Amino acid sequence: MPLYGYHCAECDKDVELLIGSSDTPACPTCASQDMERLVSRTAPEGKSRSLVKSARAQAAREGHLSHFSRFERRR
């Protein structure tokens, strides 16, 4: 099930709900079903490769190699 953002017209709150696309959402605050689905933002391209690389380099310096594969331990 996807996570959708909704705006409640009754209590003027924005919430994120894990709900099926065919289900009718209800506000968790006031139980109103007068919910408007919000447009989701796309996630920006991350720098996860560089973060993983630096975290693994630090772990290798500190001797924490247990989460590396055998191939990665040889590098």
Helices and strands as residue ranges (DSSP letters): E 3-8, E 14-18, E 35-37, H 48-62, H 70-73
